Amino acid sequence: MTKLLDTIRGPEDLQALTQDELARLAEEIRQVITHSVSRTGGHLASNLGVVELTLAMHRAFDFHRDRLLWDVGHQCYAHKILTGRVAMFEQLRQEGGLSGFPSPDESDCDPFSVGHAGTSIATALGMALGAQHKGTDEKIVALIGDASIVNGLSFEALNNLGLVKRQLLIVLNDNSMAIDVTQGAMAGFLSKVRLSHTYEDMRKITNRMLDHLPLIGRRMEETLENVKKTLRMAITPSRLFESLNIPYFGPVDGHDTTSLIELFKALGELDRPALLHVYTKKGRGYSPADDDPCKYHSTGPFELNGDSETPTQGVRTFTEAFGDGLVELAARDDKIVALTAAMPDGTGLVKFRQRFNERYYDVGIAESVAVDIAAGMARQGFKPVVCIYSTFLQRSFDQIFQEVSLQNLPVIFCIDRAGAVGNDGPTHHGLWDVGYLRMLPNLVIAAPADEWEMRESLNLAAASGNPFAIRYPKEAVPDEPYAAHIPYALGQSAVVRQGESDVVLLALGSPVGQALKAADLLEREGISVTVVNARFAKPLDESLLDWFRAGKTVLTLEDHTIACGFGSALIEAALCKANAEDDEALAAGIGKAILLGAKDEYLPAAARGKQLFWMQITAEQIAQTVKNLKLQPKKVDS
């Protein structure tokens, strides 16, 4: 039998399909998604849960003309398949292939590049207002998950929907899951809605809603009032949205394609914003993901074997090293508490949650709130550890400034996925945290290069009494520590290899390993270089300036942007010192420095190793940069 998917060149081809064929197509799409993610890694469970929902939206709307705003965007795989990108799906999240998130560079059906939660309602509101001003009639649809709608930006946008005097549909995809189980009062509210009805009840409510949805030309006021009465009899919690003057429809079965298509067509005729609450099952159609949607929210490659799987075996990561180190620290210090924003697995807090559940807090996708809660707990004498990916910590910059740095409170920021993150691409890189944190007074920034330094940095942070940030990459930890024989002290670097040439490789964090490999390569060619582990981006070790004074050529290496990064901080400190003390030797040495790191551009999705290559901080490139200096080889004794 010919695959239906082979006949779909674009969303317009869905119009001729029967309901049975749409059901077949949904299963074919699930097979493509599962097969591709098993090979490339990616977001599996969330995408399997929205297949019917995506089919229904594309059947009811024309998103070449209409606008679909995804929240976070990690659930857009079926959308990509239906919008002419199925041929590229084997290259999902690969260099030169498809992004794992919406991308305007790929299709006119993607209005925004998206990778952070809480943005869809606000951007949809802006597009609706733009259409309102222009007098155009394209349909605007925002799809947001139950975890994203708790984000402060989402609530601010909901509060401003009254600005829109035209159609705008918000689809609330409720699967009771973020990356972990959805947290907070809103999650409780939605669970009451879900538990108040079986799927059969939802279908009955859907049909009842369809009886009251407007026919074209019918008076909206009368229709909406009828719908409200119907829904209030069925589900009283709908009044939360009604209290915001948002017409609320649902909950309805998010896998009932037939009813969803009719609902979307009808709701597309409303002349005001409305919210449709749909209930979907995360991981639907693939048993392991259905059974454990947390595990399969975002996964690396895995082996398919019928309905079971064998995860690809990995190595020990910085995240695991952090998680174990924090458990050890908390066992010694009962003032340690841990907070995360819906990512206990990704940030390595599962063991902490299991052992110290009374000291563990998950605030949902609300990073700003996590920081302010931590500030409040710090004021009460605790030592809160805020565990958030670098890209998401950006969302709480104002709170780090106002409630932590300005107050000089001992909040510890453990910043996972610092640096290049690989296949998640530009929305998820952690290439800017040193820049946006080092400008803040009182705040320490450490970058452990191995597991021993990870533990030492946690211990130091807990004892410091100051705001303290620890940044580390999505990468394996080295098998052995680089400089455990050198005490780990605030603002002090460590010389991990002493060379004889006039070149110093000064590395921050994980690039220390690449620097040492580069030193080995150079040694084979008779060039002996010094390798220094900076350990801290702030405060800088002032002894690092001595390398400039000594006339050495200093190469700074960082998994970060050159702009506002560690190398920039070092040059700034050297210039200030040289000017203040009229230090000619220091001033002369600055001019010989070479800064290596990410340039002023967004790195596309690719293997992390390739991204490090683009940043010129692989061992081979570092060695080549040194060789380009035309140094004289050291003399080898005969």
VOVODO-166504 format. One line per field, with one value per residue (C-alpha): residue in one letter; x, y, z. Coordinates in steps of 0.2 Angstrom, whole numbers, plus 5000, padded with zeros to 4 digits. Last residue first. Layout:
REM VOVODO-166504
code = c(A:...) .
X = c(X:...) .
Y = c(Y:...) .
Z = c(Z:...) .
***
This chain:
REM VOVODO-166504
code = c(S:D:V:K:K:P:Q:L:K:L:N:K:V:T:Q:A:I:Q:E:A:T:I:Q:M:W:F:L:Q:K:G:R:A:A:A:P:L:Y:E:D:K:A:G:L:L:I:A:K:G:I:G:A:A:L:A:E:D:D:E:A:N:A:K:C:L:A:A:E:I:L:A:S:G:F:G:C:A:I:T:H:D:E:L:T:L:V:T:K:G:A:R:F:W:D:L:L:S:E:D:L:P:K:A:F:R:A:N:V:V:T:V:S:I:G:E:R:E:L:L:D:A:A:K:L:A:Q:G:V:P:S:G:L:A:L:L:V:V:D:S:E:G:Q:R:V:V:A:S:Q:G:L:A:Y:P:I:H:A:A:Y:P:E:D:P:V:A:E:K:P:Y:R:I:A:F:P:N:G:S:A:A:A:L:N:L:S:E:R:M:E:W:E:D:A:P:A:A:I:V:L:N:P:L:M:R:L:Y:G:V:D:W:L:G:H:H:T:P:G:D:N:G:V:A:G:A:R:D:I:C:F:I:V:P:L:N:Q:L:S:V:E:Q:F:I:Q:D:F:S:R:Q:L:F:T:S:Y:I:C:V:V:P:K:F:G:Q:R:A:M:G:A:A:I:D:V:A:V:S:E:A:I:G:V:D:Y:Y:R:E:N:F:R:Q:R:F:K:V:L:G:T:G:D:P:M:A:A:T:L:A:V:I:K:D:D:R:A:A:L:E:V:L:G:D:G:F:A:E:T:F:T:R:V:G:Q:T:P:T:E:S:D:G:N:L:E:F:P:G:T:S:H:Y:K:C:P:D:D:D:A:P:S:Y:G:R:G:K:K:T:Y:V:H:L:L:A:P:R:D:L:E:G:L:A:K:F:L:E:I:L:S:T:T:D:H:G:D:V:P:G:F:Y:P:I:N:L:S:E:F:L:R:S:P:T:I:A:M:R:L:T:K:K:V:N:E:L:T:E:E:M:R:R:G:I:L:P:L:H:D:L:M:R:N:T:I:K:R:M:D:E:Y:T:H:S:L:R:V:K:S:L:F:G:A:M:A:G:Q:T:V:D:I:A:M:S:N:D:N:L:V:I:L:L:Q:R:K:V:L:G:L:N:N:L:A:E:F:S:L:G:N:V:I:S:A:D:G:I:L:A:V:I:K:E:D:T:G:K:H:Q:A:G:L:A:M:G:L:A:T:A:I:S:T:G:A:H:G:V:S:F:P:D:C:D:S:E:D:P:S:P:F:G:S:L:G:G:E:Q:R:L:Q:E:F:M:A:V:R:G:T:L:I:K:H:A:Y:C:Q:H:G:V:D:W:L:L:R:D:R:H:F:D:F:A:R:H:M:A:L:T:L:E:V:V:G:L:N:S:A:L:H:G:G:T:R:S:V:S:H:T:I:V:Q:R:I:E:E:A:L:R:A:L:E:D:Q:T:L:A:Q:L:D:E:P:G:R:I:T:D:L:L:K:T:M) .
X = c(5356:5347:5332:5333:5316:5307:5308:5290:5282:5266:5256:5262:5252:5236:5239:5240:5224:5216:5221:5216:5199:5195:5193:5175:5169:5179:5170:5154:5159:5163:5146:5138:5128:5114:5118:5130:5123:5135:5148:5162:5163:5180:5198:5206:5224:5235:5251:5244:5242:5260:5265:5253:5260:5278:5273:5265:5259:5251:5233:5235:5242:5230:5215:5222:5226:5208:5200:5211:5206:5188:5188:5196:5183:5168:5160:5162:5173:5157:5158:5167:5183:5202:5213:5230:5244:5260:5272:5281:5284:5272:5258:5261:5261:5243:5237:5243:5228:5217:5201:5186:5177:5180:5187:5196:5209:5217:5234:5244:5262:5269:5283:5286:5297:5285:5279:5277:5265:5253:5254:5251:5236:5229:5232:5223:5208:5207:5207:5193:5181:5183:5192:5209:5225:5237:5253:5266:5284:5291:5298:5282:5274:5258:5243:5246:5232:5221:5216:5200:5193:5204:5205:5222:5234:5236:5219:5226:5219:5207:5206:5193:5188:5169:5158:5149:5134:5145:5148:5145:5146:5138:5140:5131:5141:5142:5157:5155:5142:5151:5168:5160:5151:5167:5177:5165:5165:5184:5186:5174:5184:5186:5176:5170:5168:5159:5158:5144:5147:5145:5136:5145:5151:5134:5128:5144:5149:5131:5132:5137:5124:5117:5098:5090:5105:5106:5098:5110:5126:5125:5139:5144:5135:5123:5121:5122:5122:5118:5122:5112:5122:5114:5123:5107:5111:5118:5102:5086:5089:5103:5098:5080:5083:5093:5079:5076:5095:5094:5085:5100:5112:5101:5094:5099:5096:5106:5098:5109:5097:5098:5081:5088:5094:5076:5070:5083:5080:5061:5067:5078:5065:5052:5062:5064:5046:5044:5038:5043:5052:5057:5069:5073:5059:5063:5081:5085:5075:5075:5094:5095:5084:5093:5104:5099:5091:5082:5075:5070:5053:5062:5074:5077:5089:5091:5107:5105:5106:5125:5134:5122:5118:5136:5136:5120:5127:5142:5132:5121:5136:5145:5130:5128:5147:5144:5149:5149:5134:5126:5113:5097:5090:5072:5056:5041:5049:5068:5073:5090:5092:5099:5099:5083:5072:5054:5058:5063:5049:5036:5039:5026:5020:5038:5042:5026:5027:5010:5006:5022:5012:4994:4983:4969:4963:4958:4952:4955:4946:4951:4937:4928:4925:4926:4941:4933:4921:4935:4945:4931:4926:4944:4945:4929:4936:4954:4949:4967:4966:4950:4941:4942:4934:4930:4934:4930:4943:4936:4950:4937:4931:4949:4947:4928:4933:4935:4916:4916:4900:4886:4898:4902:4885:4881:4896:4893:4875:4882:4895:4882:4871:4885:4892:4876:4875:4882:4893:4887:4893:4897:4882:4880:4898:4900:4888:4898:4914:4906:4900:4918:4925:4913:4919:4937:4933:4929:4932:4950:4955:4947:4954:4971:4970:4967:4981:4993:4988:4992:5010:5020:5019:5027:5044:5049:5032:5018:5000:4996:4986:4988:4980:4975:4974:4964:4964:4950:4947:4946:4963:4967:4957:4970:4981:4979:4982:4999:5004:4999:5010:5025:5024:5025:5011:5005:5021:5018:5000:5007:5004:4998:4995:4983:4981:4969:4972:4959:4969:4964:4982:4979:4970:4983:4996:4986:4984:5003:5006:4994:5002:5019:5012:5003:5018:5031:5029:5043:5060:5065:5057:5062:5047:5034:5036:5024:5035:5047:5065:5073:5058:5063:5052:5063:5073:5081:5082:5098:5114:5122:5110:5095:5083:5093:5082:5068:5074:5062:5048:5050:5035:5024:5016:5033:5037:5020:5023:5040:5033:5033:5050:5043:5044:5027:5022:5014:5004:4999:4987:4993:5005:4997:4981:4969:4956:4966:4982:4975:4967:4984:4993:4981:4981:5000:5002:5007:5020:5029:5029:5036:5050:5061:5077:5090:5097:5094:5080:5073:5071:5063:5051:5046:5043:5033:5022:5019:5014:5002:4994:4992:4982:4970:4969:4965:4951:4944:4944:4958:4955:4959:4976:4984:4983:4995:5010:5017:5007:5006:5021:5013:4999:5011:5007:5000) .
Y = c(5077:5090:5097:5116:5125:5129:5147:5154:5158:5165:5154:5139:5145:5147:5130:5123:5131:5125:5107:5107:5114:5132:5140:5146:5137:5122:5123:5123:5107:5098:5103:5094:5106:5118:5136:5148:5165:5178:5190:5178:5163:5161:5164:5181:5184:5195:5203:5221:5218:5214:5232:5240:5228:5233:5251:5251:5269:5262:5267:5266:5248:5242:5248:5241:5224:5223:5227:5214:5201:5205:5204:5187:5181:5187:5203:5200:5185:5174:5159:5142:5152:5152:5166:5166:5176:5180:5183:5199:5196:5210:5201:5185:5195:5201:5183:5187:5198:5182:5188:5190:5185:5174:5161:5144:5153:5136:5140:5131:5136:5131:5121:5121:5107:5100:5085:5098:5107:5093:5090:5108:5107:5093:5103:5118:5107:5101:5118:5122:5115:5130:5146:5144:5154:5147:5155:5157:5164:5146:5136:5128:5125:5115:5116:5134:5137:5152:5161:5172:5162:5147:5129:5123:5116:5097:5094:5102:5094:5081:5064:5056:5073:5078:5074:5089:5100:5114:5122:5138:5141:5158:5165:5178:5181:5172:5163:5146:5138:5145:5138:5121:5121:5127:5113:5100:5106:5108:5089:5085:5095:5112:5122:5139:5151:5168:5178:5191:5206:5219:5214:5217:5199:5192:5197:5194:5178:5171:5175:5159:5147:5141:5136:5147:5146:5127:5112:5102:5107:5116:5129:5137:5135:5120:5121:5136:5133:5150:5150:5164:5171:5189:5204:5215:5223:5206:5196:5205:5218:5212:5193:5198:5209:5195:5182:5177:5175:5161:5151:5151:5146:5131:5133:5126:5139:5134:5142:5145:5148:5162:5170:5183:5168:5161:5178:5179:5161:5165:5180:5169:5155:5168:5175:5157:5153:5137:5127:5132:5116:5117:5104:5106:5095:5082:5080:5062:5060:5078:5079:5063:5070:5087:5085:5100:5091:5079:5093:5104:5113:5129:5123:5127:5118:5121:5121:5126:5108:5108:5091:5081:5096:5096:5078:5080:5095:5086:5071:5083:5093:5078:5072:5088:5089:5073:5054:5045:5040:5023:5025:5021:5003:5004:4994:4995:4985:4987:5005:5010:5027:5044:5058:5062:5077:5074:5056:5053:5065:5056:5039:5026:5035:5038:5019:5014:5025:5030:5044:5051:5066:5063:5077:5088:5103:5120:5132:5150:5165:5182:5192:5192:5173:5164:5155:5147:5138:5131:5126:5117:5108:5102:5097:5087:5076:5075:5068:5067:5083:5078:5094:5104:5115:5132:5149:5166:5177:5191:5188:5182:5170:5162:5158:5154:5138:5130:5127:5114:5106:5118:5132:5125:5126:5143:5150:5143:5150:5167:5166:5163:5177:5189:5183:5186:5173:5178:5163:5149:5151:5137:5131:5114:5112:5115:5100:5089:5094:5091:5074:5070:5076:5065:5050:5055:5055:5071:5080:5074:5085:5101:5097:5094:5111:5120:5110:5115:5133:5132:5126:5113:5103:5086:5086:5093:5101:5089:5089:5086:5102:5110:5128:5134:5153:5159:5177:5185:5203:5217:5215:5226:5216:5202:5212:5202:5186:5194:5198:5180:5173:5184:5177:5159:5148:5146:5138:5122:5120:5121:5135:5135:5153:5155:5171:5170:5182:5195:5211:5228:5234:5240:5224:5214:5222:5220:5201:5200:5208:5197:5182:5188:5189:5173:5163:5170:5160:5147:5149:5141:5150:5156:5166:5167:5148:5144:5154:5140:5135:5152:5157:5143:5133:5122:5106:5115:5105:5101:5110:5103:5091:5094:5084:5078:5063:5075:5084:5075:5078:5097:5102:5109:5093:5086:5103:5104:5086:5091:5107:5101:5109:5126:5135:5142:5140:5154:5149:5163:5163:5165:5150:5144:5140:5135:5121:5106:5113:5115:5097:5089:5098:5093:5075:5075:5084:5070:5062:5079:5081:5064:5065:5081:5077:5064:5061:5042:5038:5055:5051:5034:5041:5056:5046:5033:5046:5054:5037:5035:5052:5048:5033:5043:5057:5043:5037:5054:5056:5065:5078:5093:5086:5090:5109:5106:5103:5089:5075:5060:5051:5053:5042:5028:5017:5000) .
Z = c(5107:5117:5108:5105:5106:5090:5084:5084:5067:5075:5063:5073:5088:5078:5071:5088:5094:5078:5081:5099:5095:5100:5083:5087:5071:5077:5094:5084:5074:5091:5097:5082:5072:5074:5068:5077:5079:5075:5083:5085:5097:5105:5103:5109:5103:5114:5107:5110:5128:5131:5126:5139:5153:5149:5148:5166:5168:5185:5181:5163:5163:5177:5167:5151:5159:5167:5151:5141:5154:5153:5134:5135:5148:5137:5133:5115:5112:5113:5125:5126:5130:5125:5128:5118:5127:5118:5132:5135:5153:5157:5147:5157:5173:5170:5174:5192:5194:5195:5188:5200:5189:5174:5186:5184:5173:5169:5162:5149:5145:5128:5122:5103:5096:5083:5095:5109:5098:5097:5116:5119:5108:5119:5134:5127:5121:5139:5146:5134:5148:5159:5155:5145:5145:5132:5135:5121:5124:5123:5138:5144:5161:5161:5173:5179:5190:5192:5208:5210:5225:5230:5223:5230:5216:5217:5210:5194:5178:5186:5178:5167:5159:5161:5146:5138:5139:5146:5164:5172:5191:5197:5214:5223:5240:5257:5251:5260:5248:5233:5238:5241:5224:5216:5224:5218:5200:5201:5205:5191:5178:5170:5182:5176:5191:5190:5206:5208:5220:5206:5190:5173:5174:5173:5155:5147:5156:5152:5133:5124:5132:5115:5115:5102:5091:5089:5098:5088:5098:5114:5112:5129:5146:5145:5164:5174:5193:5200:5219:5229:5243:5243:5239:5239:5222:5215:5221:5220:5207:5196:5196:5195:5180:5171:5174:5156:5152:5164:5150:5138:5152:5158:5175:5193:5206:5222:5238:5253:5267:5280:5277:5265:5255:5255:5248:5235:5229:5227:5217:5206:5203:5199:5185:5178:5177:5167:5182:5200:5205:5223:5232:5251:5257:5243:5250:5244:5229:5224:5225:5215:5201:5202:5186:5177:5163:5174:5186:5172:5176:5182:5196:5214:5226:5245:5255:5273:5279:5275:5275:5266:5255:5249:5244:5235:5226:5220:5214:5203:5197:5191:5183:5174:5169:5160:5163:5146:5136:5131:5117:5125:5121:5115:5115:5104:5090:5093:5090:5096:5103:5098:5111:5120:5124:5131:5131:5149:5155:5144:5152:5148:5132:5127:5130:5121:5105:5099:5111:5120:5128:5128:5123:5131:5121:5129:5115:5120:5111:5104:5095:5079:5079:5062:5065:5080:5068:5057:5072:5080:5064:5062:5080:5080:5066:5073:5090:5097:5106:5115:5121:5137:5131:5125:5134:5129:5136:5147:5160:5172:5158:5158:5177:5174:5164:5181:5182:5169:5161:5166:5164:5146:5140:5147:5140:5123:5123:5128:5114:5101:5107:5107:5090:5080:5066:5049:5047:5058:5076:5088:5099:5092:5090:5109:5112:5101:5110:5127:5121:5115:5132:5142:5132:5136:5154:5163:5179:5180:5166:5173:5190:5182:5174:5190:5199:5184:5186:5205:5202:5193:5177:5178:5170:5153:5154:5157:5161:5143:5140:5123:5125:5108:5108:5093:5088:5077:5078:5091:5099:5113:5125:5124:5135:5151:5141:5136:5153:5158:5144:5149:5167:5162:5168:5150:5145:5156:5149:5132:5119:5101:5095:5080:5069:5054:5040:5038:5033:5039:5040:5058:5063:5054:5065:5081:5077:5074:5090:5099:5091:5097:5115:5115:5108:5119:5135:5132:5124:5107:5093:5076:5071:5057:5052:5038:5026:5027:5031:5035:5045:5057:5069:5081:5079:5064:5048:5040:5036:5052:5059:5070:5058:5043:5040:5040:5024:5013:5025:5024:5013:5026:5033:5039:5047:5056:5062:5070:5078:5096:5101:5096:5113:5110:5092:5082:5067:5055:5041:5023:5020:5036:5027:5041:5045:5038:5044:5062:5061:5056:5070:5083:5077:5078:5095:5107:5096:5096:5115:5117:5105:5106:5098:5095:5077:5074:5086:5082:5064:5067:5080:5069:5054:5063:5071:5054:5047:5062:5059:5040:5044:5055:5041:5029:5040:5041:5023:5014:5000:5010:5017:5000:5004:5019:5007:4996:5004:4992:5000:5017:5012:5010:4995:5000) .
***
